[in-house]
Amino acid sequence: MPFANAVERALHFKRHGHEFQAADEIQYEAMADAFMGGPMSISTRECTRQNGTDRLRFNVANDNFGVAVVAAVIVKTFYIVPPHQIIRRNGKVGFFNYECARTSL
């Protein structure tokens, strides 16, 4: 299970599953796992936060964003970044740099 537990999976599916047209929690979790654990595309950026525990991925082509735990492949979040968040951080690169510099989710 890529999410820490079934409760976390359910909460994140309720918040973000519709963004990906996921049919259910299991499909949403599989999408998150593929994004965070699979190979990166040419448009995907990755960093590790200074805390050393959070690994982030952001696809600048479709605004998919995810956070996972470095030590184990546990997904912390997975969503499509809303345009207002990108604008607030002065673009996609600014958004990603801001997220990478944060100490936690």
C-alpha positions as CSV (number, residue, x, y, z in Angstrom):
1,M,0.0,0.0,0.0
2,P,1.7,3.2,-1.1
3,F,-0.3,5.4,1.3
4,A,0.6,4.9,5.0
5,N,-2.8,3.2,5.7
6,A,-6.3,2.8,4.4
7,V,-7.5,5.9,6.2
8,E,-4.9,8.1,4.5
9,R,-5.7,6.6,1.2
10,A,-9.4,7.3,1.7
11,L,-8.8,10.9,2.8
12,H,-6.6,11.7,-0.2
13,F,-8.9,10.0,-2.6
14,K,-11.8,12.1,-1.3
15,R,-9.8,15.3,-1.7
16,H,-8.0,14.5,-5.0
17,G,-9.4,11.4,-6.7
18,H,-11.8,13.4,-8.9
19,E,-8.9,15.4,-10.3
20,F,-7.6,12.2,-12.0
21,Q,-11.0,10.7,-12.8
22,A,-10.1,7.8,-10.6
23,A,-12.9,5.3,-10.3
24,D,-12.0,4.4,-6.7
25,E,-9.4,4.6,-4.0
26,I,-7.4,1.6,-5.4
27,Q,-7.1,3.2,-8.8
28,Y,-6.1,6.5,-7.3
29,E,-3.5,4.8,-5.2
30,A,-2.1,3.0,-8.2
31,M,-1.8,6.3,-10.1
32,A,0.0,7.9,-7.1
33,D,2.3,4.9,-6.8
34,A,3.2,4.9,-10.5
35,F,3.9,8.7,-10.4
36,M,6.0,8.6,-7.3
37,G,7.7,5.2,-7.7
38,G,7.9,4.9,-11.5
39,P,10.4,6.4,-13.9
40,M,10.3,10.1,-14.3
41,S,9.3,11.7,-17.7
42,I,11.3,14.4,-19.3
43,S,8.9,17.0,-17.8
44,T,9.1,15.7,-14.2
45,R,11.2,17.3,-11.6
46,E,12.3,15.7,-8.3
47,C,13.9,16.9,-5.1
48,T,14.3,15.9,-1.5
49,R,13.4,18.4,1.2
50,Q,16.0,19.6,3.7
51,N,14.4,17.5,6.4
52,G,15.7,14.5,4.4
53,T,12.4,12.6,4.7
54,D,10.2,14.0,2.0
55,R,10.8,13.2,-1.7
56,L,8.8,15.5,-4.1
57,R,7.9,15.1,-7.8
58,F,6.2,17.7,-10.0
59,N,5.3,17.2,-13.6
60,V,5.5,20.7,-15.2
61,A,3.5,19.4,-18.3
62,N,0.3,18.5,-16.4
63,D,0.9,19.9,-12.9
64,N,0.8,16.6,-11.2
65,F,2.5,16.8,-7.8
66,G,3.3,14.2,-5.2
67,V,5.2,13.8,-1.9
68,A,6.5,10.5,-0.6
69,V,8.6,9.4,2.3
70,V,12.2,8.8,1.3
71,A,13.0,5.8,3.5
72,A,9.9,3.8,2.4
73,V,7.7,4.3,-0.6
74,I,4.8,5.8,1.3
75,V,2.9,8.4,-0.6
76,K,2.0,11.5,1.5
77,T,0.0,13.3,-1.1
78,F,-0.8,13.3,-4.9
79,Y,-2.8,16.0,-6.7
80,I,-2.9,18.4,-9.6
81,V,-1.7,21.8,-8.5
82,P,-4.4,24.4,-8.9
83,P,-3.4,27.4,-11.2
84,H,-3.7,29.9,-8.3
85,Q,-1.0,28.1,-6.3
86,I,1.3,28.2,-9.3
87,I,0.6,31.9,-9.9
88,R,1.1,32.7,-6.2
89,R,4.6,31.2,-6.4
90,N,5.5,33.0,-9.7
91,G,5.2,30.0,-12.0
92,K,5.8,26.3,-12.1
93,V,9.5,26.5,-11.3
94,G,8.7,28.9,-8.4
95,F,6.1,26.5,-7.0
96,F,8.4,23.6,-7.2
97,N,11.3,25.5,-5.6
98,Y,9.0,26.7,-2.8
99,E,7.7,23.2,-2.1
100,C,11.3,21.8,-2.1
101,A,12.4,24.4,0.4
102,R,9.6,23.7,2.9
103,T,10.5,21.6,5.9
104,S,7.3,19.5,5.8
105,L,4.0,18.9,4.1
